[in-house]
């Protein structure tokens, strides 16, 4: 059956900016980047996530000496942009990024590809090492590394103060506010890219040290429980709010930029809809004291210290200091990675406020039918007023395109134009009881740590369904963003369709010490709510169990 949306009939001058084209041999992937935007992109979202992100990525690569001045500029061809958009979904231009990283001597390009795809292609494009680039990078990278921690912390402090000022007291000049949000988003994403590249290098170094020691099994425990991650603090703050130790408004003042589809400008943050916190607060109140997020994180950090001691004992003396330095620096860079992520989410939440203000203005002027229609215009159209003449027709066409895009999803990796996959129907609110033939094979993905856990699956489509999740169940979802951290403290394990070892979902699962299998691709299609399973976070498998065996285990 053809699942490709044909799109509504439209005049030639109408276009869908959320569905671009690809050269036939270009490799794309949704790994990692898909977790940033959990809903189909609107045209205004696309202006941020494709166009501004491409500029931010080039800025970040320039900071490390990998691009020429001319390459910092970009064009309209998404084949030459770091991000692309297909059927309203975001994908990373893996070949282009590999091309840039391949200018450095060593395995940077291969490490990047392994982190995203779980392997290095045997037919990967050749990379042309540039000694001129290597010398430039050798001069610029140490400076960027030395300044990076202070840069991230300063960014987070300033972004938080700005968000608190603008989000809770909307500006009377929404066009100016949107421009400011775009500028801040680009800079925060620039810093975030540096955090990710620096962390990736340390992940690779530790994996190599564990392999050299003959103890590859210690790699995941060594990168677990790094401590100090901002989402752990958010979960603890929510616990405190649930138990009367923190005012609800103070929680919103610190963390209210998170929420439903927080990476999309069409999403809704907690500061906009505080009632969405009610089910989470109620669930936290029901938990025993030992389930405090801080307690869970502390136990995981203790287990990590033992893993590091075992790794040091297995290494020759000359490599022990290297392992110690790598693990210490990795912890710092992962904490910075999450701070820079929070910084760009704050910019998006403020852009959401600005778009709403622009929408109210245009609706009042009779240009649009409703304020939310502003998100169906691009940044350029809003800034230049290009869409005002035919805005209603543009909005109607793009809204129809977006609804059609909701019926499909992208494969995790694809070459050329993707063959879209149908989106499976949502699971019912209760346990599944249909009579279809069960899929008995194991579900496989990347083992992201946490050991082994057994329990019943609960498929959650988005956080609007969070009240269905019961403590001790195994969380199954397509992707996660930072707001999902609040569910991780209840879960026995997590299984996620999209992402890799360095994705947000994997990092947070390791902080709480729960098994995580990520990047399954089709776990939400093959598993059902109520399935009894064993999740192995070391090898990356999910096996179904005999329900009676699970019942006996739970009774013990």
C-alpha positions as CSV (number, residue, x, y, z in Angstrom):
1,X,0.0,0.0,0.0
2,X,1.3,3.4,-0.9
3,X,1.6,5.5,2.3
4,X,3.1,8.6,0.7
5,X,1.0,11.6,1.2
6,X,0.1,13.0,-2.2
7,X,-0.6,16.5,-0.9
8,X,-3.6,18.7,-1.7
9,X,-3.9,20.2,-5.1
10,X,-2.5,23.7,-5.1
11,X,-1.3,26.5,-7.3
12,X,2.3,26.4,-8.4
13,X,3.2,29.4,-6.1
14,X,2.1,27.5,-3.0
15,X,4.8,25.3,-1.3
16,X,5.3,23.1,1.7
17,X,8.6,24.2,3.3
18,X,8.5,21.1,5.6
19,X,9.1,18.6,2.8
20,X,12.3,19.0,0.9
21,X,14.2,17.0,-1.6
22,X,17.4,14.8,-1.5
23,X,20.1,13.8,-3.9
24,X,19.8,10.1,-4.7
25,X,23.0,9.0,-2.9
26,X,22.9,11.3,0.2
27,X,22.6,9.5,3.6
28,X,20.2,11.0,6.2
29,X,19.4,9.8,9.8
30,X,16.8,10.7,12.4
31,X,18.9,9.3,15.2
32,X,19.4,11.8,18.1
33,X,17.9,14.7,16.2
34,X,14.3,13.3,16.1
35,X,14.1,13.4,19.9
36,X,14.4,17.2,19.8
37,X,11.0,17.6,18.0
38,X,8.4,15.0,18.9
39,X,5.6,16.3,16.7
40,X,5.4,17.1,13.0
41,X,7.1,20.4,12.2
42,X,5.1,23.5,11.3
43,X,6.7,25.9,8.7
44,X,7.8,28.2,11.6
45,X,9.3,25.3,13.4
46,X,11.2,24.4,10.2
47,X,12.7,27.9,10.0
48,X,14.2,27.2,13.5
49,X,15.1,23.5,13.2
50,X,16.4,23.4,9.6
51,X,17.5,26.9,8.7
52,X,18.7,28.3,12.0
53,X,20.2,24.9,13.1
54,X,22.2,24.7,9.9
55,X,23.7,28.1,10.6
56,X,24.3,27.2,14.3
57,X,26.1,23.9,13.3
58,X,28.3,25.9,10.9
59,X,29.1,28.4,13.6
60,X,30.0,25.5,16.0
61,X,32.2,23.8,13.4
62,X,33.9,27.1,12.6
63,X,34.6,27.5,16.4
64,X,36.6,24.2,16.2
65,X,38.5,25.3,13.0
66,X,36.7,22.9,10.6
67,X,35.1,25.3,8.2
68,X,36.4,28.1,5.9
69,X,34.8,31.5,6.2
70,X,32.8,30.9,3.0
71,X,31.4,27.7,4.4
72,X,29.8,29.4,7.3
73,X,27.2,30.8,4.9
74,X,24.5,28.5,3.6
75,X,22.1,28.3,0.7
76,X,18.5,27.1,0.0
77,X,19.5,23.6,-1.1
78,X,19.0,21.3,1.9
79,X,21.4,18.8,0.4
80,X,24.1,21.3,1.5
81,X,22.5,22.0,4.9
82,X,23.3,20.0,8.0
83,X,19.6,19.3,8.6
84,X,16.8,18.4,6.2
85,X,13.1,18.2,6.5
86,X,10.9,15.4,4.9
87,X,7.2,14.9,5.5
88,X,7.4,17.4,8.4
89,X,10.1,15.3,10.1
90,X,13.7,16.4,10.8
91,X,16.7,14.4,9.6
92,X,20.5,15.0,9.9
93,X,22.6,15.2,6.8
94,X,25.1,12.4,7.8
95,X,27.2,12.6,4.7
96,X,27.7,16.4,5.0
97,X,28.7,16.2,8.7
98,X,31.0,13.3,7.9
99,X,32.6,15.3,5.2
100,X,33.4,18.2,7.5
101,X,34.7,15.9,10.4
102,X,36.7,13.8,7.9
103,X,39.1,16.8,7.3
104,X,40.8,16.0,10.6
105,X,43.3,13.1,10.8
106,X,42.2,10.2,12.9
107,X,38.8,8.6,13.3
108,X,36.5,11.6,14.0
109,X,34.3,10.9,11.0
110,X,34.0,7.2,11.8
111,X,33.3,7.9,15.5
112,X,30.5,10.3,14.5
113,X,28.9,7.7,12.2
114,X,29.2,4.9,14.7
115,X,27.5,7.1,17.4
116,X,24.6,7.8,15.0
117,X,24.2,4.5,13.1
118,X,25.7,2.0,15.5
119,X,28.3,1.1,12.9
120,X,30.5,2.5,10.2
121,X,29.4,1.8,6.6
122,X,31.7,-0.3,4.6
123,X,30.9,1.9,1.6
124,X,31.0,5.2,3.5
125,X,32.2,8.2,1.4
126,X,36.0,8.7,1.5
127,X,37.1,11.6,3.6
128,X,39.8,14.0,2.5
129,X,42.1,14.8,5.4
130,X,43.2,18.5,5.2
131,X,46.4,19.3,7.1
132,X,45.6,23.0,6.7
133,X,42.3,22.3,8.5
134,X,44.1,20.2,11.1
135,X,46.5,23.0,11.9
136,X,43.7,25.5,12.2
137,X,41.8,23.1,14.4
138,X,44.9,22.5,16.5
139,X,45.1,26.3,17.1
140,X,41.3,26.9,17.7
141,X,40.1,23.8,19.5
142,X,42.1,24.1,22.7
143,X,40.9,27.6,23.1
144,X,37.3,26.5,22.5
145,X,37.7,23.6,25.0
146,X,39.2,25.9,27.7
147,X,36.4,28.4,27.4
148,X,33.6,26.0,26.9
149,X,32.5,25.3,30.5
150,X,32.3,29.0,31.4
151,X,30.6,29.7,28.1
152,X,27.8,27.1,28.7
153,X,27.2,28.1,32.4
154,X,27.1,31.8,31.4
155,X,24.7,31.0,28.6
156,X,22.4,29.1,30.8
157,X,22.3,31.8,33.5
158,X,21.6,34.5,31.0
159,X,19.0,32.5,29.1
160,X,17.1,31.6,32.2
161,X,17.0,35.2,33.4
162,X,15.8,36.3,29.9
163,X,13.2,33.6,29.7
164,X,11.8,34.3,33.1
165,X,11.5,38.0,32.2
166,X,9.9,37.5,28.8
167,X,7.8,34.3,29.2
168,X,5.9,35.4,32.3
169,X,5.4,39.0,31.1
170,X,4.9,38.8,27.3
171,X,6.5,41.6,25.4
172,X,4.3,44.1,23.7
173,X,6.5,43.9,20.5
174,X,6.2,40.2,19.4
175,X,8.1,40.8,16.2
176,X,11.1,42.0,18.1
177,X,10.8,39.2,20.6
178,X,10.7,36.6,17.8
179,X,13.9,38.0,16.3
180,X,15.6,37.9,19.7
181,X,14.4,34.3,20.3
182,X,15.8,33.3,17.0
183,X,19.2,34.9,17.7
184,X,19.4,33.2,21.1
185,X,18.3,29.9,19.7
186,X,21.0,30.0,17.1
187,X,23.7,30.8,19.7
188,X,22.5,28.2,22.2
189,X,22.5,25.5,19.5
190,X,26.0,26.6,18.4
191,X,27.2,26.0,22.0
192,X,25.2,22.8,22.2
193,X,26.8,21.3,19.1
194,X,30.3,21.9,20.7
195,X,29.1,20.1,23.8
196,X,28.0,17.1,21.8
197,X,31.1,16.9,19.7
198,X,33.4,17.1,22.8
199,X,31.3,14.5,24.7
200,X,31.4,12.2,21.7
201,X,35.2,12.2,21.6
202,X,35.3,11.2,25.3
203,X,32.7,8.4,24.8
204,X,34.9,7.0,22.1
205,X,38.0,7.3,24.2
206,X,36.4,5.4,27.1
207,X,35.1,2.7,24.9
208,X,38.5,2.2,23.5
209,X,40.1,2.0,27.0
210,X,37.5,-0.6,28.1
211,X,38.2,-2.7,25.0
212,X,42.0,-2.4,25.5
213,X,41.6,-3.6,29.1
214,X,39.7,-6.6,27.9
215,X,36.7,-5.4,29.8
216,X,34.2,-4.0,27.2
217,X,31.5,-4.9,29.7
218,X,32.7,-2.0,31.9
219,X,32.1,0.7,29.3
220,X,28.4,1.3,30.0
221,X,28.8,1.2,33.8
222,X,31.6,3.7,33.5
223,X,29.4,6.2,31.7
224,X,26.5,5.7,34.0
225,X,25.6,7.9,37.0
226,X,27.7,10.9,36.0
227,X,25.8,13.1,38.4
228,X,24.7,16.8,38.3
229,X,22.5,16.5,35.2
230,X,20.0,19.3,35.1
231,X,17.0,17.0,34.4
232,X,17.8,15.1,37.7
233,X,17.5,18.4,39.5
234,X,14.2,19.0,37.7
235,X,12.8,15.7,38.9
236,X,13.9,16.4,42.4
237,X,12.3,19.8,42.3
238,X,9.0,18.2,41.1
239,X,9.3,15.7,44.0
240,X,9.8,18.6,46.4
241,X,6.8,20.4,44.9
242,X,4.7,17.3,45.3
243,X,5.7,17.0,49.0
244,X,5.2,20.6,49.9
245,X,8.9,21.6,50.0
246,X,8.7,23.8,47.0
247,X,6.0,26.2,45.8
248,X,4.4,25.2,42.5
249,X,5.0,28.6,41.1
250,X,8.7,28.4,42.0
251,X,8.9,25.1,40.1
252,X,7.3,26.7,37.1
253,X,9.7,29.7,37.4
254,X,12.7,27.3,37.2
255,X,11.5,24.6,34.8
256,X,8.3,25.8,33.2
257,X,9.8,25.9,29.7
258,X,9.4,22.1,29.5
259,X,6.2,20.5,28.5
260,X,4.2,18.8,25.8
261,X,6.1,18.7,22.5
262,X,8.5,21.3,23.9
263,X,10.7,21.3,20.8
264,X,7.8,22.4,18.6
265,X,6.6,25.9,18.5
266,X,3.1,24.5,18.3
267,X,3.6,22.6,21.6
268,X,2.5,23.7,25.1
269,X,4.9,24.3,28.0
270,X,4.1,23.8,31.6
271,X,4.1,27.6,32.3
272,X,1.3,27.8,29.7
273,X,-0.7,24.9,31.0
274,X,0.3,24.2,34.7
275,X,-2.5,21.7,35.1
276,X,-0.4,19.2,33.1
277,X,1.8,18.8,36.1
278,X,-1.1,17.5,38.3
279,X,-0.9,13.8,37.3
280,X,2.9,13.9,37.8
281,X,2.6,15.6,41.2
282,X,0.0,13.0,42.3
283,X,2.2,10.1,41.2
284,X,5.2,11.5,43.0
285,X,3.2,11.8,46.2
286,X,2.4,8.1,46.0
287,X,6.0,7.1,45.9
288,X,7.9,5.8,48.9
289,X,10.8,7.9,50.2
290,X,13.5,5.6,48.6
291,X,12.2,6.6,45.2
292,X,13.4,10.1,45.6
293,X,15.2,11.1,42.4
294,X,18.3,12.3,44.4
295,X,18.4,8.9,46.1
296,X,18.2,7.0,42.9
297,X,20.9,9.1,41.3
298,X,23.2,8.7,44.3
299,X,23.0,4.9,44.2
300,X,23.8,4.9,40.5
301,X,26.8,7.1,41.1
302,X,28.1,4.7,43.8
303,X,27.8,1.8,41.3
304,X,29.8,3.9,38.7
305,X,32.7,4.4,41.2
306,X,33.0,0.6,41.5
307,X,33.0,0.2,37.8
308,X,35.8,2.8,37.4
309,X,37.8,1.1,40.1
310,X,37.5,-2.2,38.2
311,X,38.4,-0.6,34.9
312,X,41.5,1.0,36.5
313,X,42.6,-2.4,37.9
314,X,42.4,-3.9,34.5
315,X,44.4,-1.2,32.8
316,X,48.2,-0.8,32.8
317,X,49.4,1.9,35.0
318,X,50.2,4.3,32.2
319,X,46.6,4.3,31.1
320,X,44.9,4.7,34.4
321,X,45.4,8.4,34.6
322,X,44.0,8.7,31.1
323,X,40.9,6.8,32.1
324,X,40.5,8.9,35.2
325,X,40.8,12.1,33.2
326,X,38.4,10.9,30.5
327,X,35.7,9.9,32.9
328,X,36.0,13.1,34.9
329,X,35.8,15.3,31.7
330,X,33.0,13.2,30.3
331,X,30.8,13.9,33.4
332,X,31.5,17.6,33.0
333,X,30.7,17.7,29.2
334,X,27.4,15.7,29.7
335,X,26.3,18.2,32.3
336,X,27.2,21.0,29.9
337,X,25.3,19.2,27.1
338,X,22.1,19.2,29.1
339,X,22.5,22.8,30.2
340,X,23.0,23.9,26.6
341,X,19.9,21.8,25.6
342,X,17.8,23.6,28.3
343,X,19.1,26.9,26.9
344,X,17.8,26.3,23.4
345,X,14.5,25.0,24.8
346,X,14.0,28.3,26.7
347,X,14.6,30.2,23.4
348,X,11.9,28.0,21.7
349,X,9.4,28.6,24.5
350,X,9.9,32.4,24.2
351,X,9.6,32.1,20.4
352,X,6.2,30.3,21.2
353,X,5.2,33.4,23.1
354,X,6.2,35.7,20.3
355,X,4.5,33.7,17.6
356,X,1.3,33.8,19.7
357,X,1.5,37.6,19.9
358,X,2.1,37.9,16.2
359,X,-0.8,35.6,15.5
360,X,-3.1,37.7,17.7
361,X,-2.0,40.8,15.8
362,X,-2.5,39.3,12.3
363,X,-5.9,37.8,13.3
364,X,-7.0,41.2,14.7
365,X,-5.9,42.8,11.4
366,X,-8.0,40.2,9.5
367,X,-4.9,38.6,7.8
368,X,-5.3,35.3,9.7
369,X,-8.4,33.5,11.1
370,X,-6.8,32.5,14.4
371,X,-3.6,33.3,16.3
372,X,-2.2,29.8,16.1
373,X,-2.2,30.1,12.3
374,X,1.0,32.2,12.5
375,X,3.0,29.0,12.9
376,X,2.1,28.0,9.4
377,X,4.2,30.9,8.1
378,X,7.9,30.8,7.8
379,X,10.3,33.1,9.7
380,X,11.1,35.0,6.4
381,X,7.4,35.5,5.6
382,X,6.7,36.9,9.1
383,X,9.7,39.2,9.0
384,X,9.2,40.4,5.4
385,X,5.4,40.4,5.3
386,X,5.5,38.3,2.1
387,X,2.6,36.1,3.0
388,X,0.1,38.7,4.1
389,X,-1.8,38.9,0.8
390,X,-2.7,35.3,0.5
391,X,-2.1,34.2,4.1
392,X,-5.4,32.3,4.5
393,X,-4.8,30.2,1.4
394,X,-1.2,29.5,2.4
395,X,-2.2,28.5,6.0
396,X,-5.0,26.2,4.7
397,X,-2.7,24.4,2.3
398,X,0.1,24.0,4.8
399,X,-2.3,22.8,7.5
400,X,-3.6,20.1,5.1
401,X,0.0,19.1,4.3
402,X,0.9,18.8,8.0
403,X,-2.1,16.7,8.8
404,X,-1.1,14.3,6.0
405,X,2.4,14.2,7.3
406,X,1.1,12.9,10.6
407,X,0.1,9.7,8.9
408,X,3.7,8.7,8.2
409,X,7.1,8.6,9.8
410,X,10.7,8.5,8.5
411,X,13.0,5.4,8.8
412,X,15.9,5.8,11.2
413,X,18.4,5.9,8.3
414,X,17.7,6.4,4.6
415,X,19.5,7.3,1.4
416,X,18.0,9.7,-1.1
417,X,14.3,10.5,-0.7
418,X,12.8,8.4,2.1
419,X,10.1,5.8,1.7
420,X,7.8,6.9,4.5
421,X,6.5,4.4,7.0
422,X,3.0,4.3,8.3
423,X,2.5,5.5,11.9
424,X,1.0,2.7,14.0
425,X,-2.3,3.4,15.7
426,X,-2.0,4.5,19.3
427,X,-2.4,1.8,22.0
428,X,-5.7,1.8,23.9
429,X,-5.8,3.2,27.4
430,X,-5.9,-0.2,29.0
431,X,-4.0,-3.4,28.4
432,X,-4.2,-4.6,24.8
433,X,-6.6,-7.6,24.4
434,X,-6.7,-8.0,20.6
435,X,-6.4,-11.4,19.1
436,X,-3.7,-10.8,16.4
437,X,-0.9,-13.3,16.1
438,X,1.8,-12.2,18.6
439,X,5.2,-11.2,17.3
440,X,7.5,-13.5,19.4
441,X,10.9,-12.4,18.1
442,X,13.1,-10.1,20.3
443,X,13.1,-6.4,19.8
444,X,16.6,-5.1,19.4
445,X,18.3,-1.8,19.6
446,X,21.3,-0.1,21.3
447,X,22.0,-1.2,24.8
448,X,22.4,2.1,26.7
449,X,23.0,0.7,30.1
450,X,21.3,-0.2,33.4
451,X,21.4,-4.0,33.5
452,X,18.3,-6.1,33.3
453,X,14.7,-5.6,34.3
454,X,11.4,-7.5,33.9
455,X,7.9,-6.0,33.9
456,X,4.9,-5.1,31.8
457,X,5.1,-2.7,28.9
458,X,3.2,0.6,28.9
459,X,3.2,2.4,25.5
460,X,3.0,6.2,26.0
461,X,2.5,8.3,22.9
462,X,3.2,11.7,24.5
463,X,3.1,13.3,28.0
464,X,-0.6,14.0,27.7
465,X,-1.0,10.3,28.4
466,X,1.4,10.3,31.4
467,X,-1.4,9.6,33.9
468,X,-1.8,6.1,32.3
469,X,1.7,5.1,33.4
470,X,2.0,3.1,36.6
471,X,5.2,3.0,38.7
472,X,7.2,-0.2,38.0
473,X,6.0,-0.5,34.4
474,X,8.4,-0.5,31.5
475,X,8.1,2.7,29.5
476,X,7.8,2.2,25.7
477,X,7.8,5.3,23.5
478,X,8.8,6.6,20.1
479,X,11.1,9.3,21.4
480,X,11.7,11.5,24.5
481,X,12.6,15.1,25.4
482,X,13.7,16.5,28.7
483,X,10.1,16.7,30.1
484,X,9.9,12.9,29.9
485,X,12.5,12.7,32.7
486,X,9.6,13.0,35.2
487,X,8.4,9.5,34.1
488,X,11.9,7.9,34.2
489,X,11.9,8.0,38.0
490,X,8.8,5.6,38.0
491,X,10.0,3.2,35.3
492,X,11.5,-0.2,35.8
493,X,13.2,0.3,32.3
494,X,12.7,2.3,29.1
495,X,12.5,1.2,25.5
496,X,12.7,4.0,22.9
497,X,12.3,3.8,19.1
498,X,14.6,6.7,18.2
499,X,18.1,7.7,19.5
500,X,21.5,6.5,20.3
501,X,23.9,6.0,23.1
502,X,24.4,9.8,23.5
503,X,20.8,10.7,23.2
504,X,18.9,12.5,26.0
505,X,16.8,9.5,26.8
506,X,19.8,7.2,27.2
507,X,21.7,9.8,29.3
508,X,18.8,10.2,31.8
509,X,18.1,6.5,32.0
510,X,21.8,6.0,33.0
511,X,21.6,8.7,35.6
512,X,18.7,6.9,37.3
513,X,20.3,3.5,36.8
514,X,17.4,1.9,34.9
515,X,17.9,-0.4,31.9
516,X,17.5,1.3,28.5
517,X,17.3,-0.1,25.0
518,X,17.2,2.8,22.5
519,X,17.1,3.0,18.7
520,X,14.8,0.0,18.3
521,X,13.2,1.5,15.2
522,X,10.0,-0.4,15.5
523,X,9.6,-1.3,19.2
524,X,6.3,0.7,19.5
525,X,4.9,-1.3,16.5
526,X,6.0,-4.8,17.8
527,X,5.3,-4.4,21.5
528,X,1.9,-3.8,23.1
529,X,0.8,-2.4,26.4
530,X,0.6,-5.2,28.8
531,X,3.3,-7.4,27.3
532,X,5.5,-9.1,29.9
533,X,9.1,-8.5,28.9
534,X,12.7,-8.7,30.0
535,X,14.8,-5.6,29.0
536,X,18.5,-6.1,28.8
537,X,20.2,-2.7,28.8
538,X,23.6,-4.1,28.3
539,X,23.1,-6.1,25.0
540,X,20.1,-4.1,23.7
541,X,17.3,-6.7,23.6
542,X,13.7,-6.9,24.7
543,X,12.4,-10.5,25.1
544,X,8.8,-11.4,25.8
545,X,8.1,-13.5,28.9
546,X,5.4,-16.0,29.7
547,X,2.9,-13.8,31.7
548,X,2.6,-16.5,34.4
549,X,6.4,-16.3,34.9
550,X,6.2,-12.6,35.4
551,X,3.3,-12.9,37.8
552,X,5.3,-15.4,39.9
553,X,8.3,-13.0,39.9
554,X,6.2,-10.0,41.0
555,X,4.7,-12.0,43.9
556,X,8.0,-12.9,45.3
